[in-house]
Amino acid sequence: MRKLQIVVVSVFLVAGCVSTNAPGPHPAREIGRALGYLVVSPALILIGLLEGIATLPYFLDADLHAMNTAMKAANSDVTLGKTYQYAYNRPLETVPKSGNTGRVFKHLSEATKYFQKVLKGYGVKDYDRYIITAVRTADREGYTLYALVYRPARRVRVLDENGRVRVLGPGDYRHYYKPFEQDAGRAPLDAVIDWAAVPRTAIKSQKGQAILMTLAANAVIINRRSDDFWATKKRWIAGDFRSITAERKRYLDRRMGKRG
């Protein structure tokens, strides 16, 4: 497996997280406006891959074909071309710039099935143990907290929000696709690979979903871990999502070299 190398360049990236100051422009619209100035380059691709699925909104207005070319130029282990091939059985050359081939997932069970096909294509061991989960308590405010997790068993015994024991499998659409730190016996359960607070509009298109799966596949391949997620989840459920997204913005500003 190739190690990603950071190319030292000057990159000015507009961060896409919501400000804590309200009222103001809707964050999703602000992200879209900012992305009009985004130039996809191998250096930017490398930064996006290293930072994980949190960078999804920054690439939504990028040309898929140009982005795929930049991934190849960056010697990335993952590309959008491979995502479309593995997940949708479509060569990228036949995909329009919109990225839409009529294969949009509506639920995380579908998202996980597509994603596992991508991981299988890359030869990932235990590909069927990786699950895309979500915390949806801020959906009405326009954001979902996503977590890519490794779950060691397909069926699990967990405690729900009311403290009741539930035995869950992939067919339980309501509860299974939530992240669980512990099982019902208080033993560690999900290992979080990566997480992100994503605008709901960013994940509604097939293009956004394909970019998400590509970034997530890279997170698996480079053995990323995000143990800070569990503290974040508690704050998110408590209603602190605005502070979380603002903190994430400040972090990405520093990471990307943004000033002012």
KOLLO-164155 format. One record per residue (C-alpha): residue in three letters; x, y, z. Coordinates in nm, 3 decimals, padded with zeros to 5 digits. Example, Ala and Ser with C-alpha at 12.3 -4.5 7.8 and 13.67 -1.06 7.14 Angstrom:
// residues 2
PT code      px      py      pz
PT  ALA  01.230 -00.450  00.780
PT  SER  01.367 -00.106  00.714
***
This chain:
// residues 260
PT code      px      py      pz
PT  MET  00.000  00.000  00.000
PT  ARG  00.140  00.337 -00.099
PT  LYS  00.170  00.604  00.168
PT  LEU  00.018  00.937  00.084
PT  GLN  00.282  01.206  00.054
PT  ILE  00.197  01.566  00.140
PT  VAL  00.296  01.804 -00.135
PT  VAL  00.405  02.140  00.005
PT  VAL  00.216  02.403 -00.190
PT  SER  00.016  02.714 -00.117
PT  VAL -00.350  02.612 -00.107
PT  PHE -00.625  02.853 -00.008
PT  LEU -00.938  02.655  00.073
PT  VAL -01.262  02.808  00.195
PT  ALA -01.387  02.603  00.490
PT  GLY -01.746  02.479  00.466
PT  CYS -01.867  02.448  00.823
PT  VAL -02.146  02.657  00.968
PT  SER -02.067  02.960  01.181
PT  THR -02.198  02.990  01.533
PT  ASN -02.332  03.335  01.449
PT  ALA -02.699  03.334  01.349
PT  PRO -02.898  03.435  01.160
PT  GLY -02.700  03.426  00.839
PT  PRO -02.676  03.261  00.498
PT  HIS -02.763  02.894  00.488
PT  PRO -02.434  02.697  00.526
PT  ALA -02.503  02.465  00.235
PT  ARG -02.554  02.760 -00.001
PT  GLU -02.236  02.924  00.130
PT  ILE -02.043  02.605  00.061
PT  GLY -02.175  02.592 -00.293
PT  ARG -02.080  02.955 -00.349
PT  ALA -01.729  02.899 -00.214
PT  LEU -01.673  02.593 -00.429
PT  GLY -01.707  02.799 -00.742
PT  TYR -01.350  02.910 -00.678
PT  LEU -01.209  02.567 -00.604
PT  VAL -00.939  02.439 -00.839
PT  VAL -00.887  02.066 -00.815
PT  SER -00.518  01.973 -00.806
PT  PRO -00.320  01.669 -00.694
PT  ALA -00.208  01.867 -00.386
PT  LEU -00.566  01.949 -00.291
PT  ILE -00.669  01.588 -00.348
PT  LEU -00.395  01.468 -00.113
PT  ILE -00.507  01.707  00.160
PT  GLY -00.867  01.601  00.113
PT  LEU -00.776  01.233  00.136
PT  LEU -00.566  01.287  00.446
PT  GLU -00.841  01.486  00.618
PT  GLY -01.105  01.227  00.532
PT  ILE -01.478  01.243  00.474
PT  ALA -01.507  01.587  00.637
PT  THR -01.377  01.734  00.310
PT  LEU -01.671  01.602  00.106
PT  PRO -01.848  01.941  00.072
PT  TYR -01.536  02.105 -00.073
PT  PHE -01.541  01.884 -00.383
PT  LEU -01.910  01.898 -00.472
PT  ASP -01.866  02.153 -00.750
PT  ALA -01.554  01.993 -00.891
PT  ASP -01.564  01.821 -01.229
PT  LEU -01.564  01.446 -01.157
PT  HIS -01.337  01.368 -01.449
PT  ALA -01.087  01.640 -01.353
PT  MET -01.097  01.518 -00.994
PT  ASN -01.029  01.161 -01.105
PT  THR -00.735  01.279 -01.316
PT  ALA -00.597  01.467 -01.016
PT  MET -00.630  01.155 -00.801
PT  LYS -00.429  00.957 -01.053
PT  ALA -00.166  01.232 -01.071
PT  ALA -00.141  01.225 -00.691
PT  ASN -00.076  00.848 -00.704
PT  SER -00.379  00.793 -00.482
PT  ASP -00.475  00.437 -00.400
PT  VAL -00.839  00.534 -00.453
PT  THR -01.005  00.714 -00.744
PT  LEU -01.354  00.815 -00.843
PT  GLY -01.318  00.598 -01.151
PT  LYS -01.276  00.290 -00.934
PT  THR -01.568  00.393 -00.714
PT  TYR -01.803  00.413 -01.012
PT  GLN -01.670  00.084 -01.146
PT  TYR -01.694 -00.108 -00.818
PT  ALA -02.015  00.045 -00.679
PT  TYR -02.219  00.104 -00.993
PT  ASN -02.045 -00.109 -01.258
PT  ARG -02.004  00.201 -01.475
PT  PRO -01.681  00.321 -01.640
PT  LEU -01.628  00.684 -01.545
PT  GLU -01.596  00.770 -01.915
PT  THR -01.969  00.697 -01.953
PT  VAL -02.070  00.911 -01.653
PT  PRO -02.190  01.271 -01.716
PT  LYS -02.033  01.564 -01.534
PT  SER -02.328  01.568 -01.297
PT  GLY -02.219  01.225 -01.177
PT  ASN -02.576  01.100 -01.197
PT  THR -02.637  00.755 -01.343
PT  GLY -02.968  00.701 -01.165
PT  ARG -02.819  00.514 -00.868
PT  VAL -02.882  00.732 -00.563
PT  PHE -02.909  00.556 -00.228
PT  LYS -03.193  00.664 -00.001
PT  HIS -03.096  00.489  00.320
PT  LEU -02.774  00.400  00.497
PT  SER -02.841  00.031  00.439
PT  GLU -02.812  00.100  00.065
PT  ALA -02.513  00.329  00.120
PT  THR -02.337  00.057  00.314
PT  LYS -02.403 -00.204  00.045
PT  TYR -02.252  00.021 -00.223
PT  PHE -01.960  00.108  00.001
PT  GLN -01.885 -00.253  00.083
PT  LYS -01.875 -00.331 -00.289
PT  VAL -01.612 -00.056 -00.325
PT  LEU -01.403 -00.198 -00.041
PT  LYS -01.433 -00.549 -00.185
PT  GLY -01.306 -00.416 -00.515
PT  TYR -00.997 -00.279 -00.340
PT  GLY -00.938 -00.616 -00.175
PT  VAL -01.009 -00.496  00.179
PT  LYS -01.025 -00.780  00.433
PT  ASP -01.357 -00.804  00.620
PT  TYR -01.507 -00.550  00.379
PT  ASP -01.854 -00.648  00.500
PT  ARG -01.778 -00.529  00.853
PT  TYR -01.747 -00.163  00.755
PT  ILE -02.071  00.033  00.798
PT  ILE -02.176  00.390  00.729
PT  THR -02.373  00.515  01.030
PT  ALA -02.537  00.844  01.124
PT  VAL -02.661  01.052  01.416
PT  ARG -02.965  01.247  01.294
PT  THR -03.061  01.469  01.586
PT  ALA -02.965  01.786  01.392
PT  ASP -03.119  01.688  01.058
PT  ARG -03.384  01.961  01.082
PT  GLU -03.106  02.217  01.120
PT  GLY -02.946  02.086  00.799
PT  TYR -02.662  01.870  00.929
PT  THR -02.605  01.499  00.986
PT  LEU -02.321  01.352  01.189
PT  TYR -02.182  01.058  00.989
PT  ALA -01.945  00.794  01.124
PT  LEU -01.768  00.524  00.925
PT  VAL -01.726  00.233  01.165
PT  TYR -01.582 -00.117  01.177
PT  ARG -01.837 -00.347  01.344
PT  PRO -01.691 -00.691  01.421
PT  ALA -02.022 -00.882  01.405
PT  ARG -02.320 -00.860  01.173
PT  ARG -02.568 -00.910  01.457
PT  VAL -02.520 -00.720  01.782
PT  ARG -02.688 -00.678  02.122
PT  VAL -02.703 -00.313  02.220
PT  LEU -02.889 -00.074  02.447
PT  ASP -03.119  00.171  02.270
PT  GLU -03.182  00.532  02.376
PT  ASN -03.426  00.409  02.642
PT  GLY -03.187  00.157  02.792
PT  ARG -03.364 -00.145  02.644
PT  VAL -03.165 -00.438  02.504
PT  ARG -03.206 -00.485  02.129
PT  VAL -03.065 -00.752  01.900
PT  LEU -02.994 -00.581  01.571
PT  GLY -02.901 -00.697  01.222
PT  PRO -02.856 -00.521  00.886
PT  GLY -03.230 -00.546  00.819
PT  ASP -03.316 -00.321  01.115
PT  TYR -03.310  00.006  00.925
PT  ARG -03.410  00.223  01.219
PT  HIS -03.143  00.126  01.471
PT  TYR -02.866 -00.079  01.311
PT  TYR -02.714  00.212  01.118
PT  LYS -02.641  00.415  01.428
PT  PRO -02.293  00.414  01.585
PT  PHE -02.259  00.217  01.912
PT  GLU -01.961  00.264  02.139
PT  GLN -02.050 -00.040  02.351
PT  ASP -02.268 -00.346  02.327
PT  ALA -02.534 -00.435  02.584
PT  GLY -02.267 -00.593  02.807
PT  ARG -02.062 -00.267  02.808
PT  ALA -01.789 -00.422  02.591
PT  PRO -01.639 -00.201  02.314
PT  LEU -01.826 -00.241  01.986
PT  ASP -01.781 -00.003  01.691
PT  ALA -01.432  00.118  01.602
PT  VAL -01.470  00.458  01.436
PT  ILE -01.258  00.498  01.123
PT  ASP -01.367  00.850  01.032
PT  TRP -01.648  01.100  01.097
PT  ALA -01.784  01.424  00.961
PT  ALA -02.063  01.674  01.014
PT  VAL -02.205  01.696  00.662
PT  PRO -02.473  01.929  00.522
PT  ARG -02.772  01.715  00.424
PT  THR -02.773  01.868  00.076
PT  ALA -02.420  01.737  00.016
PT  ILE -02.524  01.374  00.034
PT  LYS -02.841  01.381 -00.177
PT  SER -02.676  01.349 -00.519
PT  GLN -02.502  01.043 -00.660
PT  LYS -02.196  01.261 -00.717
PT  GLY -02.180  01.354 -00.349
PT  GLN -02.233  00.993 -00.250
PT  ALA -01.957  00.872 -00.483
PT  ILE -01.713  01.128 -00.342
PT  LEU -01.810  01.022  00.011
PT  MET -01.742  00.656 -00.067
PT  THR -01.408  00.741 -00.227
PT  LEU -01.290  00.942  00.072
PT  ALA -01.423  00.675  00.310
PT  ALA -01.247  00.395  00.120
PT  ASN -00.921  00.583  00.151
PT  ALA -00.978  00.621  00.526
PT  VAL -01.008  00.243  00.553
PT  ILE -00.704  00.175  00.336
PT  ILE -00.475  00.408  00.531
PT  ASN -00.600  00.267  00.864
PT  ARG -00.744  00.593  00.989
PT  ARG -00.892  00.598  01.341
PT  SER -01.112  00.865  01.500
PT  ASP -01.151  00.782  01.867
PT  ASP -01.256  01.140  01.942
PT  PHE -01.593  01.068  01.781
PT  TRP -01.763  00.938  02.095
PT  ALA -01.718  01.263  02.287
PT  THR -01.836  01.448  01.977
PT  LYS -02.145  01.228  01.950
PT  LYS -02.248  01.308  02.308
PT  ARG -02.216  01.680  02.245
PT  TRP -02.404  01.650  01.916
PT  ILE -02.698  01.471  02.075
PT  ALA -02.700  01.734  02.351
PT  GLY -02.761  02.000  02.083
PT  ASP -02.409  02.139  02.052
PT  PHE -02.379  02.079  01.677
PT  ARG -02.308  02.446  01.594
PT  SER -02.003  02.454  01.819
PT  ILE -01.880  02.124  01.677
PT  THR -01.902  02.243  01.318
PT  ALA -01.736  02.575  01.409
PT  GLU -01.449  02.393  01.581
PT  ARG -01.411  02.172  01.277
PT  LYS -01.394  02.481  01.059
PT  ARG -01.113  02.630  01.267
PT  TYR -00.921  02.304  01.253
PT  LEU -00.954  02.278  00.875
PT  ASP -00.856  02.644  00.835
PT  ARG -00.527  02.572  01.012
PT  ARG -00.479  02.244  00.829
PT  MET -00.536  02.398  00.490
PT  GLY -00.325  02.706  00.562
PT  LYS -00.617  02.949  00.544
PT  ARG -00.563  03.288  00.709
PT  GLY -00.810  03.555  00.812
***
